[in-house]
Structures are given as structure tokens and as C-alpha cells.
Amino acid sequence: MFEKVKIFIELTRLKKPIGFMLLFWPCMWGLTIAYDFSLSLKNYFFFSFLFLSGSILMRSAGCIVNDIADRKIDSLVERTKNRPIASRKISVFSAAIYAAILCLIALLVLLNFNKLTIYMALLSMPLAFTYPLMKRFTYWPQLFLGITFNYGLVLAWISIQNEISIIPIIFYFGAIFWTLGYDTIYGYQDINDDEIIGVKSTSIKFKDNPKKFISFCYLMFLSSLIVLGFKMNFNYYYFFSLIIPFIHLIYFQSYKLETKSSKDCLNKFKSNNFLGLIILFILLIGKIL
């Protein structure tokens, strides 16, 4: 039993919370810009818990689907060759059962939201489960990841407002570029293996000018935060606070990036968890002060 639990944890990457946190932060951003803080905070924390649960469940299921689709590729890559499915510690059938159970539990979480949120969430499922295939056909799998990973921002807005609006769409568009930037950084860990195998990514496509491309992505994200501030009539404290993510993204993550160092790429990638929290605080400053 202990061995099965250990394999399940490896399979779902529960020891690596960065994955579900990068899924969770956009949800919190959308929830924060939509919520009326003059009301009780009870619902804000309740929805936060639901989105955290959903992020953990769907990211875990997504990891399993990804590993099933990539089992042959993973076995050829140094960093991923010991994953449970690639190393045959667990069968594809058993892993698929785990994924199905996780999706079922996620559905139970989803049923706590309004009907529009439920419908919109179900519409995103094809994106979530076809993403692992994109690296075989296009140099832009990170773009598909961005579209999928930040969808929770729109869902969180709808869960409160029960309607769609240009405001979360602008923010969602910018957040896609955030993911496009950080996942390009992440991809440089495997670029040598990926090129040999024939797997595509933005890391390979922009390997000659990585810093320019990553800086462009982050500038697009920062621009969406500025536009959001104007659309939401945020105070000047909000705009002043944007200096922090600007320095972090443009200087620390882009300018100081060492693409030849797997360790540096991983550290830069992981720092986006801290950035997600900073953006949340900045949004709270804009909403409350």
C-alpha cells in the first residue's frame, strides 16, 4: 500500500506544488477583481478553497494524462525517464483509472458553482487534455498551455459576476503571455533532448533570442495589468506597486536568465509562484485601498 501511495504521489507531482499553484494564482486573480469586498469575506475564502481544490485535482489529472501521452518520449529524456509510467512502475490502465477518479472529484467541486461557471469549465476540458499532444505538431505548445492554465481567471470572474466581461478577457489575454514566458524558460531544461527526439517548443523556436522573446511575453503581461488598472479605476498605489513585478520579470527572470543552466532555468520558473502571490497582493491593494 505504501508503495502504491508513493507511486500516486510521483504520478500526480504532489511533491511539486509549483504546478497547481501556477494554475491556482490566475483563479485567485479573477476572484479578487470580481469580488465585492464591502461584503462578507466568507464567500471569498470559500471560493478560494474551491479553486485551490480544483487546481490540485485537475493539475494532478493533467499530469497523468500528460505522462500517458508522453510515456515513450519521457523514457528518452534524462529528467523524465524515471516517471512512473515511463519507467513502467504503473500500467497505463491503472494510471487512467486514477485520472478518471480525480476528474470525478473535480466535477463534484465544480458543482458548487453557478451554472454558467459549470458550462464554461466543461467547455475547457478538450483544451486541458489535448495540450500534451501539441508538442508533436507545433512549436507553440506553451501557448496552448497558457490558454488552458489561465482559464480559471475567467471562471473565477464568472463565479462571482455570473456573466462575462471585457475586463477578465483583457487580464486572461495578458496571463497567457505570462505562462508563455515562464514555460519557455522551463523548456530550456530539456532543449538538448527535445531537439534530438524531435519534440517542438518555443524554447527551441526562440533559442537564438530567448531573452527578447521572454521579455516581450512579460511586457505583454505587465501591459494587461496596466490596462486592467485603468478599467477597474484602481488607485495610484496599484500602479506604483507594479514596479515590483516589472523588476522581477524583466530583470531577474529575463535579463539574468542563463538558458544553458538547467538549475537557473528551474529556479527562474519556480519564482513565478512568488510572483503570483505578489500580483494577488497588488490586486488587493487596487481593490481595497
C-alpha positions as CSV (number, residue, x, y, z in Angstrom):
1,M,0.0,0.0,0.0
2,F,2.8,2.4,0.9
3,E,4.4,1.7,-2.5
4,K,1.1,2.5,-4.3
5,V,0.8,5.8,-2.4
6,K,4.3,6.7,-3.3
7,I,3.7,6.0,-7.0
8,F,0.5,8.0,-6.9
9,I,2.3,11.0,-5.4
10,E,5.0,10.7,-8.0
11,L,2.4,10.4,-10.8
12,T,0.4,13.4,-9.7
13,R,3.5,15.5,-8.8
14,L,2.0,16.4,-5.4
15,K,5.5,16.9,-4.0
16,K,5.9,19.7,-6.6
17,P,3.2,22.2,-5.7
18,I,4.5,24.8,-8.2
19,G,2.3,23.1,-10.9
20,F,-1.0,23.5,-9.2
21,M,-0.1,26.9,-7.7
22,L,0.5,28.3,-11.2
23,L,-3.0,27.0,-12.0
24,F,-4.4,28.5,-8.8
25,W,-3.0,32.0,-8.9
26,P,-5.0,33.1,-12.0
27,C,-8.1,31.8,-10.3
28,M,-7.3,34.0,-7.3
29,W,-6.7,37.0,-9.5
30,G,-10.0,36.6,-11.3
31,L,-11.8,36.1,-8.0
32,T,-10.2,39.1,-6.5
33,I,-11.0,41.6,-9.3
34,A,-14.6,40.3,-9.4
35,Y,-15.4,40.2,-5.6
36,D,-17.1,43.0,-3.7
37,F,-15.0,43.4,-0.6
38,S,-17.6,45.5,1.1
39,L,-19.5,42.3,1.7
40,S,-18.6,39.4,4.0
41,L,-15.3,37.7,3.2
42,K,-16.9,34.3,3.9
43,N,-17.7,33.6,0.2
44,Y,-14.3,34.9,-0.9
45,F,-12.5,32.3,1.2
46,F,-15.0,29.6,0.3
47,F,-14.4,30.1,-3.4
48,S,-10.7,30.3,-2.8
49,F,-10.8,26.9,-1.2
50,L,-12.9,25.5,-4.1
51,F,-10.5,26.9,-6.7
52,L,-7.4,25.5,-4.8
53,S,-9.1,22.1,-4.6
54,G,-9.9,22.2,-8.3
55,S,-6.4,23.3,-9.2
56,I,-4.8,20.4,-7.3
57,L,-7.3,17.9,-8.7
58,M,-7.1,19.0,-12.3
59,R,-3.3,19.5,-12.3
60,S,-2.9,16.0,-10.9
61,A,-5.2,14.5,-13.5
62,G,-3.4,16.6,-16.2
63,C,0.0,15.2,-15.1
64,I,-1.3,11.7,-15.5
65,V,-2.8,12.3,-19.0
66,N,0.4,14.1,-20.0
67,D,2.5,11.1,-18.8
68,I,0.3,8.6,-20.6
69,A,0.7,10.6,-23.8
70,D,4.4,11.2,-23.4
71,R,5.4,7.8,-22.0
72,K,7.7,7.0,-24.9
73,I,9.2,10.5,-25.1
74,D,9.7,10.6,-21.3
75,S,11.7,7.4,-21.4
76,L,14.2,9.1,-23.7
77,V,14.7,12.3,-21.7
78,E,17.1,12.3,-18.7
79,R,14.9,14.4,-16.5
80,T,11.7,12.4,-17.1
81,K,12.8,8.8,-17.7
82,N,12.0,7.7,-14.1
83,R,8.4,8.9,-14.1
84,P,6.1,6.1,-13.0
85,I,4.5,5.4,-16.4
86,A,7.7,5.8,-18.5
87,S,9.6,3.5,-16.1
88,R,6.7,1.1,-16.0
89,K,6.1,1.3,-12.3
90,I,2.4,1.6,-13.1
91,S,0.4,0.5,-16.1
92,V,-1.4,2.9,-18.4
93,F,-4.7,1.4,-17.5
94,S,-4.2,1.9,-13.7
95,A,-3.0,5.5,-14.3
96,A,-6.0,6.2,-16.4
97,I,-8.3,5.0,-13.6
98,Y,-6.6,7.4,-11.2
99,A,-7.1,10.2,-13.7
100,A,-10.8,9.4,-14.0
101,I,-11.3,9.4,-10.3
102,L,-9.5,12.7,-9.9
103,C,-11.7,14.2,-12.7
104,L,-14.9,12.9,-11.0
105,I,-13.9,14.5,-7.6
106,A,-13.1,17.7,-9.5
107,L,-16.6,17.6,-11.0
108,L,-18.1,17.4,-7.5
109,V,-16.1,20.6,-6.6
110,L,-17.3,22.3,-9.8
111,L,-21.0,21.6,-9.0
112,N,-20.7,24.2,-6.1
113,F,-20.5,27.0,-8.7
114,N,-23.3,28.7,-10.7
115,K,-24.5,27.1,-14.0
116,L,-22.5,29.4,-16.3
117,T,-19.3,28.6,-14.5
118,I,-20.0,24.9,-14.8
119,Y,-20.8,25.1,-18.5
120,M,-17.7,27.2,-19.2
121,A,-15.5,24.9,-17.2
122,L,-16.7,21.8,-19.1
123,L,-16.0,23.6,-22.4
124,S,-12.4,23.9,-21.4
125,M,-11.9,20.1,-20.9
126,P,-10.8,19.4,-24.6
127,L,-8.1,22.0,-24.2
128,A,-6.8,20.5,-21.0
129,F,-6.5,17.0,-22.3
130,T,-5.2,17.7,-25.8
131,Y,-2.3,20.0,-24.6
132,P,0.2,17.1,-24.2
133,L,-0.1,16.3,-27.9
134,M,0.7,19.8,-29.1
135,K,4.5,19.5,-28.8
136,R,4.3,16.9,-31.6
137,F,2.7,19.3,-34.1
138,T,3.7,22.9,-33.3
139,Y,6.4,25.0,-31.9
140,W,3.8,26.7,-29.7
141,P,2.7,24.1,-27.1
142,Q,3.4,26.8,-24.4
143,L,0.7,28.9,-26.0
144,F,-1.8,26.1,-25.6
145,L,-0.7,25.7,-22.0
146,G,-1.2,29.4,-21.4
147,I,-4.8,29.3,-22.8
148,T,-5.5,26.3,-20.6
149,F,-3.7,27.2,-17.4
150,N,-5.2,30.7,-17.1
151,Y,-8.7,29.8,-18.0
152,G,-9.5,29.7,-14.3
153,L,-9.2,33.5,-14.2
154,V,-12.3,33.8,-16.4
155,L,-14.1,31.1,-14.5
156,A,-13.4,32.9,-11.2
157,W,-14.8,36.1,-12.5
158,I,-18.0,34.3,-13.8
159,S,-18.4,32.5,-10.5
160,I,-18.9,35.9,-8.8
161,Q,-20.4,38.1,-11.6
162,N,-22.4,35.3,-13.3
163,E,-21.5,37.0,-16.7
164,I,-18.5,37.6,-18.9
165,S,-16.9,41.0,-19.5
166,I,-14.0,42.6,-21.3
167,I,-12.1,43.1,-18.0
168,P,-11.3,39.4,-17.3
169,I,-10.7,38.8,-21.0
170,I,-8.0,41.5,-21.1
171,F,-6.4,40.0,-18.0
172,Y,-6.7,36.5,-19.3
173,F,-5.0,37.5,-22.6
174,G,-2.1,39.0,-20.6
175,A,-1.8,36.0,-18.3
176,I,-1.5,33.7,-21.4
177,F,1.7,35.6,-22.2
178,W,2.9,35.2,-18.6
179,T,2.6,31.4,-19.0
180,L,4.2,31.6,-22.5
181,G,7.2,33.3,-20.9
182,Y,7.7,31.1,-17.8
183,D,7.1,27.8,-19.6
184,T,9.6,28.8,-22.3
185,I,12.1,29.2,-19.5
186,Y,11.1,25.8,-18.2
187,G,11.6,24.2,-21.6
188,Y,15.3,25.1,-21.7
189,Q,16.0,22.3,-19.2
190,D,15.2,19.7,-21.8
191,I,16.1,21.5,-25.0
192,N,19.0,19.2,-26.0
193,D,16.9,16.0,-25.6
194,D,13.9,17.6,-27.2
195,E,15.9,18.6,-30.3
196,I,17.2,15.0,-30.7
197,I,13.8,13.5,-30.2
198,G,12.1,16.0,-32.5
199,V,9.8,17.5,-29.9
200,K,8.8,21.1,-30.6
201,S,8.6,24.1,-28.2
202,T,9.0,27.9,-28.0
203,S,12.3,27.2,-26.2
204,I,13.6,25.7,-29.4
205,K,11.9,28.2,-31.8
206,F,13.5,31.2,-30.0
207,K,16.7,29.6,-28.8
208,D,18.7,32.3,-30.7
209,N,16.9,35.2,-29.0
210,P,15.4,33.7,-25.8
211,K,15.6,36.9,-23.7
212,K,14.0,39.1,-26.3
213,F,11.0,36.7,-26.7
214,I,10.6,36.1,-22.9
215,S,10.8,39.9,-22.3
216,F,8.2,40.5,-24.9
217,C,5.9,38.0,-23.3
218,Y,6.3,39.5,-19.9
219,L,5.8,43.1,-21.2
220,M,2.5,42.0,-22.7
221,F,1.5,40.6,-19.3
222,L,2.5,43.8,-17.5
223,S,0.6,45.8,-20.1
224,S,-2.5,43.9,-19.4
225,L,-2.1,44.7,-15.7
226,I,-1.8,48.4,-16.5
227,V,-4.9,48.3,-18.7
228,L,-6.8,46.3,-16.0
229,G,-5.9,49.1,-13.5
230,F,-7.4,51.7,-15.7
231,K,-10.5,49.7,-16.5
232,M,-11.1,48.9,-12.8
233,N,-10.3,52.5,-11.7
234,F,-7.6,51.3,-9.3
235,N,-5.7,53.8,-7.1
236,Y,-2.2,55.0,-7.8
237,Y,-0.8,52.7,-5.1
238,Y,-1.7,49.8,-7.5
239,F,0.2,51.3,-10.4
240,F,3.2,52.2,-8.3
241,S,3.3,48.6,-6.9
242,L,3.6,47.2,-10.5
243,I,7.3,48.2,-10.3
244,I,7.9,45.0,-8.3
245,P,6.7,42.5,-10.9
246,F,8.3,44.6,-13.6
247,I,11.7,44.3,-12.0
248,H,11.2,40.6,-11.2
249,L,10.0,39.6,-14.7
250,I,12.2,41.8,-16.9
251,Y,15.4,41.9,-14.9
252,F,15.5,38.8,-12.7
253,Q,13.7,36.3,-15.0
254,S,14.6,37.7,-18.4
255,Y,17.8,39.6,-18.3
256,K,19.5,37.4,-15.7
257,L,18.4,34.1,-17.3
258,E,21.1,31.6,-18.1
259,T,19.5,29.2,-20.6
260,K,22.5,26.9,-20.5
261,S,22.0,26.2,-16.8
262,S,19.1,23.8,-16.0
263,K,19.3,24.8,-12.4
264,D,18.9,28.5,-13.2
265,C,16.0,27.8,-15.5
266,L,14.2,25.8,-12.9
267,N,14.8,28.5,-10.2
268,K,13.5,31.2,-12.5
269,F,10.5,29.1,-13.4
270,K,9.7,28.4,-9.7
271,S,10.0,32.0,-8.8
272,N,6.7,32.6,-10.7
273,N,4.9,31.1,-7.7
274,F,6.2,34.0,-5.6
275,L,5.2,36.4,-8.4
276,G,1.6,35.0,-8.4
277,L,1.3,35.9,-4.7
278,I,2.8,39.4,-5.4
279,I,0.2,40.0,-8.2
280,L,-2.6,38.9,-5.8
281,F,-1.4,41.4,-3.1
282,I,-1.2,44.2,-5.8
283,L,-4.8,43.4,-6.9
284,L,-5.9,43.6,-3.3
285,I,-4.2,47.0,-3.0
286,G,-6.1,48.2,-6.0
287,K,-9.4,46.9,-4.8
288,I,-9.3,47.7,-1.1
289,L,-7.2,50.8,-0.6
